[in-house]
Amino acid sequence: MTWPGMLVTGLLLACAYLLVHQRRLIRELGKLKRTTEELRTGNLNLRYRLPAPRKPIEELSGELNRLIDYFQRTTERMLVLEDERKRMIASLSHDLRTPLTSLLGYIEALRSDATLTEEERTEFLRIVADKGGSLLERLQSFFELARLEADDAPSELRRMNLVDIVQEVLLGFYPDFQKAGIEPSVRLPDAPLHVRADGGGLRRVLENLLSNALRYGRDGGEIGVAVREEGDFAWVDVWDRGRGIPPADLPRVFERFYTGEDSRNASLRGTGLGLAIARNLVEKQGGQIAASSRPGEKTVFSFSLQKD
């Protein structure tokens, strides 16, 4: 074959090679387009599958798949948050409607019932004040938890004596223990035990756990607080011998608005936010919180803080 013939043959082969690879590239781009169209319809389980010999296209499909993975995780998280938001609004509405309806009923009776005696009016005013206080407590707890969950900044931790803080909070609850006819069982170390904590947050956790023990455990006639050391952490146990927590309720006691079976008893009903606030505050201080219960025997809420 002459040199011009060889040149023509080479050019033809090169053109044929380019044409084949162009068609393959068009097919691969067509697959990208069809997969993208399917993804756009909401089918996020699809992924780009291109067994392409070209590294740039292979890298492109890999990056697109990682982008879809991220988008899918974000979408799933948004759906969970939206479901939580709806449940939270429904729970809050129910939680506020009961005391508000009762409060308005007593106010209407005071306004329109001329047959009420002075003693009845005084009693109704007392009930209105109690209902108003209950309503305020629910609103304050809700906004406190919302603020804590919206604030991603860690707590400002300082060195403080855990024993002193526990004694201080217990002293503030002395009238409540007297009213319930309970002498708390207290086990504290003789020496100071220093931890890294936020003073206000630590006091709030203790107050919430003690309030919870008094609300649900006073019928057992015994409530206790103990401080102990375990490795690099100090633990605080708040316990009671009340009716306890059923096994089905135990995993959910720290959820927002969850009040368990006792929520059916109006005299025991709380806001369902105290334990959620306690968990949030403990975790912001780098600790852990847990609950255990043997119904009718002993229920313990424990939280830890890093020793200093």
Backbone torsions as a table, in degrees:
resi	resn	phi	psi	omega
1	MET	NA	135.1	-179.1
2	THR	-71.8	164.4	-178.8
3	TRP	-61.6	-42.8	177.2
4	PRO	-62.1	-36.1	179.1
5	GLY	-66.7	-39.6	177.8
6	MET	-63.8	-37.4	179.8
7	LEU	-65.2	-43.2	178.8
8	VAL	-63.5	-43.1	179.1
9	THR	-61.3	-42.1	179.2
10	GLY	-62.8	-42.5	179.0
11	LEU	-64.0	-40.6	178.8
12	LEU	-63.6	-42.7	179.0
13	LEU	-63.5	-40.1	178.8
14	ALA	-63.9	-42.5	178.5
15	CYS	-63.1	-41.8	179.7
16	ALA	-63.8	-40.7	179.1
17	TYR	-62.6	-45.8	180.0
18	LEU	-64.5	-37.7	-179.9
19	LEU	-64.9	-44.1	178.9
20	VAL	-60.8	-46.2	-177.4
21	HIS	-71.8	-29.8	176.0
22	GLN	-66.4	-42.7	177.8
23	ARG	-63.4	-40.4	177.9
24	ARG	-63.5	-40.7	178.4
25	LEU	-63.8	-40.3	178.4
26	ILE	-63.3	-40.6	177.7
27	ARG	-63.8	-42.1	-180.0
28	GLU	-64.7	-42.4	177.5
29	LEU	-65.5	-34.4	176.4
30	GLY	-63.6	-39.7	176.7
31	LYS	-63.3	-41.9	176.6
32	LEU	-58.4	-43.3	-178.4
33	LYS	-64.6	-46.3	-178.2
34	ARG	-65.4	-41.2	178.0
35	THR	-62.9	-41.1	179.8
36	THR	-63.3	-40.1	178.7
37	GLU	-63.8	-40.0	177.6
38	GLU	-64.8	-41.6	178.6
39	LEU	-63.1	-37.5	-178.6
40	ARG	-65.4	-24.3	178.4
41	THR	-80.0	-7.4	177.4
42	GLY	111.5	-0.4	179.4
43	ASN	-83.3	84.0	-175.3
44	LEU	-81.4	2.0	177.3
45	ASN	-83.6	-10.7	178.6
46	LEU	-76.0	152.2	173.8
47	ARG	-138.8	156.2	178.2
48	TYR	-75.4	123.8	179.8
49	ARG	-123.1	99.0	-177.3
50	LEU	-128.1	98.8	176.8
51	PRO	-76.1	60.3	-173.4
52	ALA	-90.9	137.8	177.9
53	PRO	-72.3	-17.7	-178.1
54	ARG	-81.4	122.5	-176.3
55	LYS	-63.2	-41.0	179.9
56	PRO	-58.3	-41.4	179.5
57	ILE	-69.1	-39.2	177.8
58	GLU	-62.4	-41.9	178.6
59	GLU	-67.0	-37.5	178.4
60	LEU	-62.9	-46.3	179.9
61	SER	-63.9	-36.0	177.1
62	GLY	-64.0	-44.4	178.7
63	GLU	-65.1	-39.2	178.1
64	LEU	-64.0	-40.4	178.4
65	ASN	-64.2	-40.1	177.4
66	ARG	-65.3	-36.5	176.9
67	LEU	-64.8	-40.1	178.3
68	ILE	-65.7	-41.4	178.1
69	ASP	-57.8	-46.1	-179.8
70	TYR	-63.5	-44.2	-179.4
71	PHE	-63.7	-39.1	179.5
72	GLN	-65.5	-43.8	178.0
73	ARG	-62.2	-41.8	179.8
74	THR	-64.5	-42.3	179.6
75	THR	-63.1	-44.3	179.1
76	GLU	-62.5	-40.5	178.4
77	ARG	-64.6	-40.0	178.4
78	MET	-63.2	-38.6	178.5
79	LEU	-65.4	-40.7	178.0
80	VAL	-63.7	-45.1	180.0
81	LEU	-64.5	-37.0	178.7
82	GLU	-66.6	-40.2	177.0
83	ASP	-64.5	-41.6	177.9
84	GLU	-63.7	-39.6	-179.9
85	ARG	-62.6	-43.2	179.9
86	LYS	-64.5	-43.0	179.2
87	ARG	-66.2	-36.8	179.9
88	MET	-65.3	-43.7	179.9
89	ILE	-65.3	-42.1	178.7
90	ALA	-63.2	-43.1	-179.7
91	SER	-67.0	-42.5	179.7
92	LEU	-64.0	-42.3	179.4
93	SER	-60.5	-44.5	179.1
94	HIS	-65.8	-40.4	-176.1
95	ASP	-67.4	-31.2	-179.5
96	LEU	-89.0	-29.5	-174.8
97	ARG	-64.3	-39.3	-176.2
98	THR	-62.5	-55.0	179.2
99	PRO	-67.5	-31.7	-179.4
100	LEU	-68.1	-43.0	178.4
101	THR	-61.9	-44.1	179.3
102	SER	-64.2	-42.7	-179.9
103	LEU	-60.9	-45.9	-180.0
104	LEU	-64.4	-34.2	178.4
105	GLY	-63.6	-43.9	179.0
106	TYR	-68.4	-37.5	178.2
107	ILE	-63.6	-41.5	179.0
108	GLU	-64.0	-39.4	177.8
109	ALA	-63.5	-42.2	178.6
110	LEU	-64.8	-34.1	-176.4
111	ARG	-77.8	-36.5	-168.7
112	SER	-115.0	-14.7	-176.7
113	ASP	-93.7	101.6	-177.5
114	ALA	-77.5	-10.0	-176.9
115	THR	-85.9	-5.6	-178.1
116	LEU	-66.5	136.0	175.6
117	THR	-78.3	169.3	179.4
118	GLU	-63.7	-37.9	178.2
119	GLU	-65.2	-39.7	178.7
120	GLU	-66.6	-39.8	178.3
121	ARG	-64.0	-42.2	178.1
122	THR	-61.7	-42.8	179.2
123	GLU	-66.2	-41.4	178.9
124	PHE	-63.3	-39.9	178.4
125	LEU	-63.9	-37.7	177.2
126	ARG	-63.8	-42.4	179.2
127	ILE	-64.6	-42.3	178.2
128	VAL	-59.4	-43.3	178.9
129	ALA	-62.6	-41.5	178.7
130	ASP	-64.2	-44.6	179.7
131	LYS	-64.6	-40.5	177.6
132	GLY	-63.2	-40.0	176.8
133	GLY	-64.7	-39.3	177.5
134	SER	-63.4	-41.9	178.8
135	LEU	-64.3	-43.3	178.5
136	LEU	-62.8	-40.6	179.2
137	GLU	-60.9	-42.9	179.9
138	ARG	-63.6	-45.0	-179.5
139	LEU	-64.4	-43.5	-179.8
140	GLN	-64.0	-41.5	178.7
141	SER	-64.6	-41.6	179.9
142	PHE	-62.2	-46.9	-178.1
143	PHE	-70.4	-31.2	176.2
144	GLU	-65.0	-45.4	179.0
145	LEU	-65.6	-41.5	178.7
146	ALA	-60.6	-40.9	178.7
147	ARG	-65.1	-42.8	179.8
148	LEU	-63.6	-42.5	-177.9
149	GLU	-72.2	-27.2	179.9
150	ALA	-81.8	-19.9	-176.6
151	ASP	-95.5	108.3	-180.0
152	ASP	-85.5	-7.8	-177.9
153	ALA	-69.4	137.4	179.0
154	PRO	-68.4	156.4	178.1
155	SER	-69.0	152.8	175.3
156	GLU	-83.2	107.3	-174.5
157	LEU	-94.9	138.6	178.2
158	ARG	-133.6	163.9	177.9
159	ARG	-77.3	124.7	178.7
160	MET	-149.4	156.8	-178.0
161	ASN	-84.3	110.9	-178.0
162	LEU	-62.0	-37.4	-178.3
163	VAL	-61.6	-42.5	179.5
164	ASP	-63.8	-42.0	-178.6
165	ILE	-64.4	-43.4	179.9
166	VAL	-62.3	-44.2	179.1
167	GLN	-62.8	-39.9	179.1
168	GLU	-62.7	-45.2	-179.1
169	VAL	-67.9	-41.4	178.3
170	LEU	-60.0	-39.6	179.0
171	LEU	-62.1	-38.2	177.8
172	GLY	-66.3	-24.1	179.9
173	PHE	-92.6	1.6	-176.8
174	TYR	-54.4	-45.7	177.6
175	PRO	-61.0	-35.1	179.6
176	ASP	-68.6	-39.7	176.8
177	PHE	-65.6	-40.3	178.1
178	GLN	-61.8	-44.3	-179.6
179	LYS	-61.9	-36.5	-180.0
180	ALA	-82.5	-6.6	-179.0
181	GLY	70.0	35.1	-176.4
182	ILE	-122.2	133.1	170.9
183	GLU	-101.6	108.3	-174.4
184	PRO	-64.5	143.6	174.3
185	SER	-90.1	120.1	-173.7
186	VAL	-122.3	125.6	176.3
187	ARG	-124.8	105.6	-177.3
188	LEU	-124.4	149.5	176.4
189	PRO	-63.5	149.7	177.8
190	ASP	-71.8	-33.0	-178.3
191	ALA	-96.9	157.2	176.1
192	PRO	-59.1	146.4	177.0
193	LEU	-127.6	106.2	-173.6
194	HIS	-91.3	139.3	179.9
195	VAL	-134.0	164.9	172.2
196	ARG	-94.2	113.9	-174.0
197	ALA	-155.5	162.9	169.6
198	ASP	-95.0	119.7	-172.5
199	GLY	-57.2	-48.6	-179.2
200	GLY	-64.3	-41.9	179.1
201	GLY	-66.0	-40.2	179.1
202	LEU	-63.2	-44.9	178.9
203	ARG	-62.4	-39.9	-179.3
204	ARG	-63.8	-41.1	178.7
205	VAL	-61.4	-48.1	-180.0
206	LEU	-61.9	-43.0	179.6
207	GLU	-61.6	-43.2	-179.5
208	ASN	-65.2	-41.3	-178.9
209	LEU	-70.1	-38.8	177.7
210	LEU	-68.3	-40.2	176.6
211	SER	-61.6	-40.7	178.6
212	ASN	-63.8	-42.0	179.2
213	ALA	-64.9	-40.4	178.9
214	LEU	-68.1	-36.9	-178.0
215	ARG	-69.5	-45.7	-171.7
216	TYR	-105.0	-14.1	-173.4
217	GLY	-116.7	0.9	-175.7
218	ARG	-65.0	-25.5	-179.1
219	ASP	-67.0	-17.0	177.0
220	GLY	-81.1	-11.7	176.1
221	GLY	74.7	6.2	-177.9
222	GLU	-149.1	127.0	177.4
223	ILE	-133.1	138.8	-176.6
224	GLY	-137.4	158.3	175.5
225	VAL	-134.8	132.8	179.4
226	ALA	-136.7	144.7	175.4
227	VAL	-119.1	131.7	-177.6
228	ARG	-142.4	162.7	177.9
229	GLU	-109.6	143.5	177.5
230	GLU	-147.9	98.3	-177.3
231	GLY	65.3	-127.5	-178.8
232	ASP	-87.1	7.5	-175.8
233	PHE	-122.3	150.6	169.1
234	ALA	-105.1	137.6	-178.4
235	TRP	-117.0	142.1	173.4
236	VAL	-116.7	126.8	177.3
237	ASP	-111.1	127.6	173.4
238	VAL	-116.7	119.8	-172.2
239	TRP	-134.4	161.1	175.9
240	ASP	-148.7	169.5	179.8
241	ARG	-118.1	36.5	179.5
242	GLY	-79.7	-156.9	-174.0
243	ARG	-67.1	-21.6	175.4
244	GLY	85.2	-177.3	-176.8
245	ILE	-117.2	123.6	178.2
246	PRO	-60.2	148.3	-179.3
247	PRO	-54.1	-34.2	-179.0
248	ALA	-68.6	-28.5	-178.4
249	ASP	-87.2	-25.1	-171.1
250	LEU	-55.0	-44.4	-179.0
251	PRO	-66.1	-13.0	-173.4
252	ARG	-111.9	7.2	-172.2
253	VAL	-65.5	-22.7	-179.0
254	PHE	-94.9	4.4	177.9
255	GLU	-76.2	150.1	177.4
256	ARG	-62.4	135.4	173.9
257	PHE	68.2	2.2	-178.8
258	TYR	-82.8	120.3	-178.1
259	THR	-120.8	2.4	173.5
260	GLY	64.8	-161.7	-176.8
261	GLU	-64.0	-30.4	-177.4
262	ASP	-67.6	-13.4	178.8
263	SER	-64.7	-16.5	178.3
264	ARG	-77.1	-14.8	179.9
265	ASN	-99.2	111.1	-174.8
266	ALA	-61.4	-30.1	-178.4
267	SER	-72.6	-19.9	-179.4
268	LEU	-105.8	-10.5	-170.8
269	ARG	-63.1	128.8	174.8
270	GLY	-108.5	-168.7	-179.0
271	THR	-80.6	-18.9	-175.3
272	GLY	76.3	13.8	-177.7
273	LEU	-118.9	-20.0	-174.7
274	GLY	-57.6	-46.0	-178.6
275	LEU	-72.3	-33.2	176.0
276	ALA	-64.7	-40.3	176.9
277	ILE	-64.6	-43.0	179.2
278	ALA	-60.4	-45.1	179.5
279	ARG	-61.4	-44.8	-179.4
280	ASN	-60.4	-44.7	-178.4
281	LEU	-67.2	-40.2	179.1
282	VAL	-64.2	-45.7	-178.7
283	GLU	-65.7	-34.0	176.6
284	LYS	-66.1	-22.5	178.3
285	GLN	-96.5	11.7	176.1
286	GLY	79.4	17.6	-179.3
287	GLY	-108.7	-173.5	178.0
288	GLN	-128.3	154.9	177.3
289	ILE	-134.6	143.3	-176.8
290	ALA	-149.4	163.2	178.6
291	ALA	-136.4	144.1	173.7
292	SER	-140.1	152.1	-176.8
293	SER	-155.7	134.7	166.5
294	ARG	-115.3	97.7	-173.4
295	PRO	-48.6	131.0	-179.8
296	GLY	82.4	-7.4	-179.1
297	GLU	-117.0	-66.0	-176.3
298	LYS	-158.9	134.9	175.6
299	THR	-122.7	131.0	-175.3
300	VAL	-128.0	130.1	168.8
301	PHE	-110.5	125.4	-175.8
302	SER	-126.9	141.9	173.2
303	PHE	-140.9	154.6	-175.5
304	SER	-119.9	156.0	174.4
305	LEU	-140.4	148.4	179.8
306	GLN	-68.5	131.4	177.2
307	LYS	-72.2	152.7	179.3
308	ASP	-123.9	NA	NA
